[in-house]
Amino acid sequence: MNTRKRRVPLLAALAAGAVATGTLVLTGAGGSASDAAPAAARTALSPRAGQWQSTPVPVAKGDLTAVAALSATQAWAVGYRLTSTNQVEALALRWDGTSWKQQSTLPPNSFPQALAVRAAGDIWSVGTTTAHWNGTSWTAHDLARDPNGRVVPDAVATTSDGKAWTVGRAVPQSVKNAVPAVQSWDGSAWRRQSLPDVGKGELTGLTVIAPDDIWAVGAAYATDGAEQTALLLHFDGTSWKRVAAPAARKGEHRWLAGVTATAAGDVWAVGGAVTEGSERPFAVRWDGEQWSTAPTPDVPDGRLRAVGRGGDGTLWAVGGKGAVSLALRWDAQQRRWSQAPDPGVVIRGFSAVPGTGGLWTVGIAKRGDLVPAATRYGG
C-alpha cells in the first residue's frame, strides 16, 4: 500500500491529450503577451501581517510546483505553462520584491518538481531530469543510472561545501515496486549513494544541517504483514543509516513528505497518517537523540507537504488534499501544532522568507482550470 499522494504536475493533467496525439513536448523559450498580467495587476502590495495575499504571476494557464526565497526581494518559482492542449513549457519565475516575472525557460524534458537556491547564480531544479542555473543559463545534467530502475527525484538541497543532493525513488516497472534513491552532485556529475536496505519505498523530503549532517524522509511501503511506515534516513558524512520512527498504532499507515532543521538537535518532519480510510496530519520531531510524535489538530484530508521556520522563528507546516488546504503553526508554549490562516490554494511548494516572518506558497488556484497561483503571507 502506498497512501501518500504525490505531487501531480501539469504533465498528469495533460496525459489524455498526450495519448491522443502520441506526443508531449516542451516548447521553446519565452511567453506570449496574452498571458502576461497587466502592469497594474502585477504590482503587489505588501501583505497585511497575519494574512495571505494572492500575488499575480505571468502565466495564464499551467502549474507552479516549487518555490524558494533568499530574501523579501529575491524568490524563485518553477513550473509549467500550458501552450496547447498537449504541450507545456517548463519555466522559472523570479520575484523582485514587487512582482513575479518570467526569468527563463528550463531545458527540454526537465519537468521541474523541486527547487534549491543557494544564490542568484546557483540554482538547482529537479524533475524528470536535473538542471542548474548559473545566473545566465540552465544546463541539464543526467542522474546516474540506478540498477533498481529509473530514478524519479522528489527533493533537492545544497550544502556549504558546494555539493547538491537529491532524493526520490528508483522505479523498475511499477511505482509500487519503487525503492528509495539518493544521489549527490560532486561538481561534475551525479553519483548514486548506497543506502540501507529498507525494502520498497520512497524519499520525498530533504534537509541539510551541515555536509556531514543530512536528513531524508519518506515512506517504507506496506507489506502483507505490516503497515506503511514513516521512513527516516540520516547521513553522517560517511554513510546513510536508518533511524527509528515513532511506533504507529495497529492499522495506521504513515508517511513523511517534508523536513526542516535549525540545528542538529532540532529537526522536524511532516506528512500524513491514515486509519480506516481517514487521513490526518502527522508530524515528528528529532531532539538529537530520538524522534517523537508532535500533536497535530484533527483536520480531515489535512496531509502535510512541507515544513519550515520563518525568519522570526515561527515554525510552519502546510499541506492539504484536493479542495482542502491548510497551514499549521507550532505553539511552543502548548507544545502542539495549531491551525493558522488558510493559504487558500492547492499547495505544491512552500518557502519561508529568510530575515522576515513572511512565507510563500505556490500551486494552482482552487477555482478555475489549471490557474497557477502564488500566495504570500505577511509575518
C-alpha positions as CSV (number, residue, x, y, z in Angstrom):
1,M,0.0,0.0,0.0
2,N,1.2,3.5,-0.8
3,T,-1.2,6.0,0.6
4,R,0.9,9.2,0.1
5,K,-0.5,11.4,-2.7
6,R,2.5,12.5,-4.8
7,R,2.7,16.0,-6.3
8,V,0.8,15.9,-9.5
9,P,2.3,18.4,-12.0
10,L,0.6,19.7,-15.1
11,L,2.0,16.8,-17.0
12,A,-0.5,14.5,-15.5
13,A,-3.4,16.8,-16.4
14,L,-2.2,16.7,-20.0
15,A,-2.0,12.9,-20.2
16,A,-5.3,12.4,-22.0
17,G,-4.2,14.9,-24.8
18,A,-0.8,13.3,-25.0
19,V,-2.3,9.9,-25.5
20,A,-4.4,11.1,-28.4
21,T,-1.5,12.7,-30.3
22,G,1.3,10.5,-29.1
23,T,3.5,13.5,-28.1
24,L,4.1,15.6,-25.1
25,V,7.0,18.0,-25.5
26,L,8.3,21.2,-24.1
27,T,8.2,24.2,-26.5
28,G,10.7,27.0,-26.9
29,A,11.5,29.9,-24.6
30,G,9.6,33.0,-23.9
31,G,6.0,33.8,-23.0
32,S,3.3,35.3,-25.1
33,A,1.9,38.7,-24.4
34,S,-1.5,37.3,-24.0
35,D,-0.7,35.6,-20.7
36,A,1.3,38.4,-19.1
37,A,-0.6,40.1,-16.3
38,P,-1.5,43.8,-16.8
39,A,1.2,46.1,-15.4
40,A,-1.1,47.5,-12.7
41,A,-2.2,44.0,-11.5
42,R,1.4,42.8,-11.3
43,T,2.4,45.4,-8.7
44,A,1.8,43.5,-5.5
45,L,1.2,45.4,-2.2
46,S,2.8,44.1,0.9
47,P,0.5,41.6,2.6
48,R,-1.0,42.5,5.9
49,A,0.5,40.9,8.9
50,G,-1.1,37.6,9.6
51,Q,-2.8,37.3,6.2
52,W,-2.2,35.5,2.9
53,Q,-2.3,37.6,-0.2
54,S,-2.7,36.3,-3.8
55,T,0.2,37.6,-6.0
56,P,-0.3,37.6,-9.8
57,V,2.0,35.5,-11.9
58,P,2.7,35.9,-15.6
59,V,1.2,32.6,-16.6
60,A,-2.4,32.3,-17.5
61,K,-2.7,28.5,-17.5
62,G,-0.4,26.0,-16.1
63,D,1.1,24.9,-12.7
64,L,3.7,26.1,-10.2
65,T,5.4,23.2,-8.5
66,A,8.2,24.7,-6.2
67,V,9.3,28.0,-4.7
68,A,12.4,29.1,-2.8
69,A,13.3,32.5,-1.3
70,L,16.6,34.1,-0.4
71,S,15.1,37.4,1.0
72,A,12.0,39.5,0.8
73,T,13.1,40.8,-2.6
74,Q,14.5,37.6,-4.1
75,A,12.5,34.4,-4.7
76,W,12.2,31.9,-7.5
77,A,9.4,29.5,-8.6
78,V,9.4,26.8,-11.2
79,G,6.5,25.1,-13.0
80,Y,4.8,24.9,-16.4
81,R,2.9,27.0,-18.9
82,L,0.2,25.2,-21.0
83,T,0.9,26.2,-24.6
84,S,-1.6,23.9,-26.3
85,T,-3.9,21.1,-25.4
86,N,-1.0,18.7,-25.2
87,Q,2.1,20.8,-24.9
88,V,3.8,22.5,-22.0
89,E,6.7,24.8,-21.4
90,A,8.8,24.5,-18.3
91,L,9.7,27.8,-16.8
92,A,11.3,29.7,-14.0
93,L,9.8,32.9,-12.4
94,R,11.6,35.4,-10.3
95,W,10.2,37.7,-7.6
96,D,11.9,41.1,-7.4
97,G,10.2,42.4,-4.3
98,T,7.3,43.9,-6.3
99,S,6.1,41.3,-8.9
100,W,6.7,37.9,-10.4
101,K,8.4,37.9,-13.8
102,Q,9.5,35.1,-16.1
103,Q,13.2,34.7,-15.8
104,S,13.8,31.8,-18.2
105,T,12.6,28.5,-19.6
106,L,14.2,25.3,-18.5
107,P,15.8,22.7,-20.7
108,P,13.5,20.3,-22.6
109,N,12.2,17.3,-20.6
110,S,13.2,18.8,-17.3
111,F,9.6,18.9,-15.8
112,P,10.7,20.6,-12.5
113,Q,9.3,19.3,-9.2
114,A,11.7,20.7,-6.6
115,L,14.0,23.7,-6.3
116,A,17.1,24.6,-4.3
117,V,18.5,28.2,-4.4
118,R,22.0,28.8,-2.9
119,A,22.5,32.1,-4.6
120,A,21.0,34.1,-7.5
121,G,23.6,32.4,-9.8
122,D,23.5,28.9,-8.2
123,I,20.1,27.2,-8.5
124,W,19.1,23.5,-8.9
125,S,15.8,22.2,-10.2
126,V,15.0,18.5,-10.3
127,G,12.2,16.6,-12.0
128,T,12.5,14.0,-14.8
129,T,16.0,15.4,-15.1
130,T,18.1,17.9,-13.2
131,A,19.1,21.4,-14.3
132,H,21.4,24.0,-12.9
133,W,21.2,27.8,-13.3
134,N,24.5,29.7,-13.3
135,G,22.9,33.2,-13.4
136,T,22.8,33.2,-17.2
137,S,21.5,29.9,-18.5
138,W,20.2,26.4,-17.5
139,T,22.3,23.3,-18.1
140,A,20.7,19.9,-17.9
141,H,22.5,17.0,-16.1
142,D,21.5,13.4,-16.2
143,L,21.3,11.5,-13.0
144,A,23.5,8.4,-12.5
145,R,22.0,5.1,-13.7
146,D,20.5,3.1,-10.9
147,P,20.3,-0.7,-11.2
148,N,16.9,-0.6,-9.4
149,G,15.3,1.4,-12.2
150,R,14.5,4.9,-13.5
151,V,15.3,7.5,-10.8
152,V,12.5,9.9,-10.0
153,P,13.7,12.8,-7.8
154,D,11.3,14.5,-5.4
155,A,13.5,16.9,-3.4
156,V,16.8,18.7,-3.8
157,A,19.1,20.6,-1.4
158,T,22.6,22.1,-1.4
159,T,25.4,22.0,1.1
160,S,28.0,24.6,2.2
161,D,30.8,22.6,0.5
162,G,29.3,23.2,-2.9
163,K,27.6,19.8,-3.3
164,A,23.9,19.2,-4.2
165,W,21.8,16.3,-3.0
166,T,18.6,14.9,-4.4
167,V,16.3,12.1,-3.1
168,G,13.4,10.2,-4.5
169,R,12.8,6.7,-5.7
170,A,14.1,4.2,-8.3
171,V,11.2,2.7,-10.2
172,P,11.8,-0.6,-12.0
173,Q,8.5,-1.1,-13.9
174,S,5.8,-0.2,-11.4
175,V,5.7,2.6,-8.8
176,K,4.6,0.1,-6.2
177,N,7.9,-1.7,-6.5
178,A,10.0,1.5,-6.2
179,V,12.9,1.7,-3.7
180,P,14.4,4.8,-2.1
181,A,17.2,6.6,-4.0
182,V,19.7,9.2,-3.1
183,Q,22.3,10.9,-5.4
184,S,24.9,13.7,-4.8
185,W,26.5,16.2,-7.2
186,D,30.2,16.3,-6.9
187,G,30.8,19.3,-9.1
188,S,31.0,17.3,-12.4
189,A,28.4,14.5,-12.2
190,W,25.6,13.0,-10.1
191,R,26.7,9.9,-8.1
192,R,24.5,7.2,-6.8
193,Q,24.6,6.7,-3.0
194,S,24.5,3.4,-1.1
195,L,21.5,3.1,1.2
196,P,20.5,0.6,3.9
197,D,18.0,-2.0,2.7
198,V,14.6,-0.7,3.8
199,G,12.6,-2.6,1.2
200,K,10.2,-0.9,-1.1
201,G,9.6,2.8,-0.5
202,E,10.5,6.3,-1.4
203,L,12.1,9.5,-0.1
204,T,10.3,12.8,-0.6
205,G,11.9,15.4,1.7
206,L,15.5,16.5,2.4
207,T,17.2,19.0,4.7
208,V,20.8,19.9,5.3
209,I,22.3,21.0,8.6
210,A,25.9,20.5,7.5
211,P,27.8,18.5,4.9
212,D,28.0,15.7,7.4
213,D,24.5,16.0,8.9
214,I,21.7,15.5,6.4
215,W,18.2,14.1,6.8
216,A,16.0,12.5,4.2
217,V,12.4,11.4,4.9
218,G,9.6,9.5,3.1
219,A,7.8,6.2,3.5
220,A,8.6,2.4,3.6
221,Y,5.7,0.8,1.8
222,A,3.3,-1.5,3.4
223,T,3.8,-5.3,3.1
224,D,1.4,-8.2,3.5
225,G,2.2,-8.3,7.2
226,A,2.9,-4.6,8.1
227,E,1.5,-1.1,7.6
228,Q,3.2,1.6,5.7
229,T,5.7,3.4,8.0
230,A,7.5,6.8,8.1
231,L,11.0,6.4,6.8
232,L,13.9,8.5,8.3
233,L,17.4,8.3,6.9
234,H,20.5,10.2,8.2
235,F,23.8,10.9,6.5
236,D,26.8,11.4,8.9
237,G,29.3,12.4,6.2
238,T,30.3,8.8,5.6
239,S,27.2,6.7,5.2
240,W,23.4,6.7,5.3
241,K,21.6,5.0,8.2
242,R,18.0,4.4,9.0
243,V,16.8,5.9,12.2
244,A,13.7,4.5,14.0
245,A,10.5,6.5,13.7
246,P,7.9,6.6,16.5
247,A,5.7,3.5,16.6
248,A,2.3,3.7,14.9
249,R,-1.0,2.3,16.1
250,K,-2.2,-1.0,14.7
251,G,-3.7,-0.5,11.3
252,E,-2.3,3.1,10.9
253,H,-0.3,3.9,7.8
254,R,2.1,6.8,8.0
255,W,4.3,8.7,5.6
256,L,6.5,11.9,5.6
257,A,6.7,14.5,2.9
258,G,8.7,17.4,4.2
259,V,11.6,18.0,6.6
260,T,13.5,21.0,8.0
261,A,16.2,21.7,10.6
262,T,17.6,24.6,12.5
263,A,20.2,22.7,14.4
264,A,21.5,19.1,14.9
265,G,19.1,18.6,17.7
266,D,16.1,20.4,16.3
267,V,14.7,18.6,13.2
268,W,11.1,18.5,12.1
269,A,9.3,16.3,9.6
270,V,5.7,16.3,8.5
271,G,3.3,14.2,6.4
272,G,0.1,12.2,6.9
273,A,-1.4,9.2,8.6
274,V,-4.4,7.1,7.5
275,T,-6.6,5.0,9.8
276,E,-9.6,3.2,8.4
277,G,-9.5,5.4,5.3
278,S,-9.4,8.7,7.2
279,E,-6.4,10.9,6.6
280,R,-5.0,13.3,9.2
281,P,-1.8,15.5,9.6
282,F,1.2,13.8,11.0
283,A,4.4,15.4,12.4
284,V,7.5,14.3,14.3
285,R,10.5,16.0,15.9
286,W,14.1,15.0,16.4
287,D,15.7,16.3,19.7
288,G,19.2,15.0,19.0
289,E,18.6,11.6,20.5
290,Q,15.2,10.3,19.2
291,W,12.2,11.1,17.1
292,S,8.9,11.7,18.8
293,T,5.4,12.5,17.6
294,A,4.2,16.1,17.8
295,P,0.5,16.5,18.3
296,T,-1.5,17.9,15.3
297,P,-5.1,19.1,15.0
298,D,-7.6,16.7,13.7
299,V,-8.1,18.0,10.1
300,P,-9.7,15.7,7.6
301,D,-7.6,15.4,4.5
302,G,-5.1,17.6,6.2
303,R,-2.0,15.8,5.0
304,L,1.1,18.0,5.2
305,R,3.5,18.6,2.4
306,A,6.2,20.9,3.7
307,V,7.6,22.4,6.9
308,G,9.9,25.4,7.5
309,R,10.9,28.0,10.1
310,G,10.3,31.7,9.3
311,G,12.9,34.4,9.9
312,D,11.0,35.4,13.0
313,G,11.5,31.9,14.5
314,T,7.9,30.7,13.9
315,L,7.7,27.1,12.7
316,W,5.1,26.4,9.9
317,A,3.7,23.4,8.1
318,V,1.5,23.5,5.1
319,G,-0.5,21.0,3.0
320,G,-3.9,19.7,2.1
321,K,-5.7,17.4,-0.3
322,G,-8.0,18.4,-3.1
323,A,-10.1,21.4,-2.1
324,V,-8.7,21.2,1.5
325,S,-5.7,23.4,2.1
326,L,-4.2,24.3,5.5
327,A,-1.4,25.9,7.4
328,L,-0.3,24.9,10.9
329,R,1.9,26.8,13.3
330,W,3.9,25.3,16.2
331,D,2.8,26.5,19.6
332,A,5.9,26.1,21.6
333,Q,4.2,27.0,24.9
334,Q,1.4,24.4,24.4
335,R,3.8,22.0,22.6
336,R,1.4,21.3,19.8
337,W,0.6,22.3,16.2
338,S,-2.4,24.6,15.8
339,Q,-4.3,25.8,12.7
340,A,-3.3,29.1,11.2
341,P,-4.8,31.2,8.4
342,D,-5.5,29.1,5.3
343,P,-3.3,29.9,2.2
344,G,-6.4,29.2,0.0
345,V,-4.6,27.4,-2.9
346,V,-3.8,23.8,-3.9
347,I,-0.3,23.8,-2.5
348,R,2.6,22.4,-4.5
349,G,5.5,24.3,-3.0
350,F,6.4,26.3,0.2
351,S,9.2,28.5,1.4
352,A,9.9,30.7,4.4
353,V,11.4,34.1,3.6
354,P,14.7,34.5,5.4
355,G,15.1,37.6,7.6
356,T,11.3,38.1,7.9
357,G,8.2,36.3,9.2
358,G,6.9,36.0,5.6
359,L,6.1,32.9,3.7
360,W,5.4,31.8,0.1
361,T,3.1,29.0,-1.2
362,V,2.7,28.2,-4.9
363,G,0.5,25.7,-6.8
364,I,-2.9,26.2,-8.6
365,A,-6.0,28.1,-7.6
366,K,-8.9,26.2,-6.2
367,R,-11.2,27.8,-8.7
368,G,-10.7,27.8,-12.5
369,D,-8.9,25.3,-14.8
370,L,-5.2,25.0,-14.1
371,V,-4.7,28.6,-12.9
372,P,-1.2,29.0,-11.4
373,A,-1.2,30.7,-8.0
374,A,1.3,32.2,-5.7
375,T,0.3,33.5,-2.3
376,R,2.4,35.5,0.2
377,Y,2.0,35.6,4.0
378,G,2.8,38.8,5.9
379,G,4.7,38.0,9.0
